[in-house]
Amino acid sequence: MTTEQVWTGAAGAVALVALVVALLALRRARRAETRLASVVERVAVLESPAVAVPDPPAAGAHASTFVITGMGSEEAPAVAVPVARDIDGRLFADIVARETIVKAASWTHGVRRALSAENRNRIRFEVRRETRRAGRDRRAETKQALREFRARERAAGPSRAHDVREDVA
């Protein structure tokens, strides 16, 4: 193969990878737009009044019935500001990128902290201490087993001790 063919193949591979990445980004953007649309619909449902406003009492209604409609201020109610609003693609991409960067930075900080020298020394100290404790426990169990074995041998009596002969060949 000539270098020209190699460069053509490499350019084709790069173009193919770019096409795949673009298609994945387009698919992800469409999925995000549909999710955003469903969230907007849910917010609209949540913001809609759930119960109809009751009718004002008639003139002949009981005088002891009171309905609180305000906190004593006769001013006009403030205009409600919509909670959800449409955002364009660039703002959405910016929000996603910032969130990704924050997650990556926090993950990196955690890994650096976990692999710090003082943390490694602390882990090494704890492992060494645990290993020593396990060795002490093992030696204590061995001593206890030997004590019990010797006690059983003594309890069996001297006749059994003479029956056991060593093969010294």
N, C-alpha and C positions, 0 to 999 in steps of 0.2 A: 504494500500500500504506500502511496505517496503521501507526503505531508498535506497536500491539498485535500486528499480524500479524508485524512484524519481530522483536519479542521472542519470539513463539511459535516462529518459524522458528529463531531463534538457540538457544532452549532445546532444541528438537528436535535441532539439529545437535550441541549439547554432549552431549545424552543419547546420541546415536548414537556419538559419539567415545568416551564413557565406556563404552558397551557393548562396542565393539571392543577397547578397552584391557583391559577386564575379561576378555573371551574370550581375548585373547592371553596375559594373565597366568595364566589357568587352564590354558591349553594348556602354557605353559612350566612351571608347577608340576607338572602331570602327567608331563611329560617328565623333570623332575628327580627325581620320585618313582620312576619306572621305572629311571632310571639308578642311583639310590641302591639300589634293590632288587637290581639286577644286581651292583653293587659288593659289597653285603652277601653275596650268594651266592658271589662269587669269593673273598672273604675267608674265608668258611666253608670253602670247598674248600681254600684254602691252609693254614688252621689245622688241618684234619683230618690225622691221622697218615697218612703216605704209605706206610710200611712197617710190617708187623706186628712186634711185639716177639718176638725169638727165645726159644725155650724154654730154661730153665736147663739146664746140662749135667747129665747123669746122674751118679750116685754113682761109677760105674766109669770116668768120663772121665779123660783124661790129666791128670796133676797139673801139667804144665807149661803148661796152657792157662789164661790169666787173662782175665777180662772186667772192664773197669773200669766200675763202675756209679755212682760218685760221686767226690767230691774229698776223702774222708776224714771228712766230717761225717755223722753218723748222724741228723741232724735230719730232720723231715718236710719234704718239698718245699713250697715256697710255693705258694699257690693262684694259678693262672693268671688274670690279669686279661684279660677280652676286649678285643681291640684295637678292633673296630668295635662301635658301638652305635647304636641308632635315635635320630634327632633329630627334634624336632617342627618343624613348618612355620615357626614364628616364629624359631627358632634358625637354621634354614637360610636364611631371608630375611635375617636379620641378618648371617650369614657372607657371603652373596652381596653384600649392600649394602656391607659393609666392604671386600671385595675390589674392588668397583667404585670405591669412593671412593679407595682406595689407588692403583689404576691411573690414575684421572683426575688425582690429585694428582701422581703421578710424571710423567705426560705433560705436565701444565701446567708443572712445574718444568723439564723438558727444553726445552719451547718457549720459556719465559722465558729460560733460559740461552742457547739458540741465538740469540735475538733481542737479547741484551744489547749494550750500546754497545761494550764491548771486543771482543766477537766480531765485530760488524759492522765495526769499525775494522781488525781483523786480516784479515778477508776483503777489505775494500777495499784494504788494503796489498798483499796477495798478488795481487789482480787487476791492480793498477797495475804491480807488478813483472813479472808475466807478460806484460802488454801491452808494456811497454818491451823486454823480452827478445825478444818476437816481432818488434817493429819493428827491433831491431838485427840479428836473424837475416835479416830480409827485405832490409835494406840491404846486408848482407854478400853475400847471394846475388845481388843486383842487380849489385854491383861485380864479383863473380866472373864473372857472365854477360857483362858488358861487356868485361872483360879477355879472355875467351875469344873473343868476337866480334871484337875488334880484332886479336887474334893471328891469327885466320883471315883477316881482311882483309889483314894484312901478309904472310901466307904466300901469298896469292893473287897478290901482286905488284902493281907499279904499273900494268901494262897494264889490269887489271880496274878499277882506280880511275878511269882515264880513260874507260872505257866507260860508266860510270854517270853519267848527266847528270840534272841537276835540272830540273824543269819549273817555271820561275819566272813563270808567267803570272799 
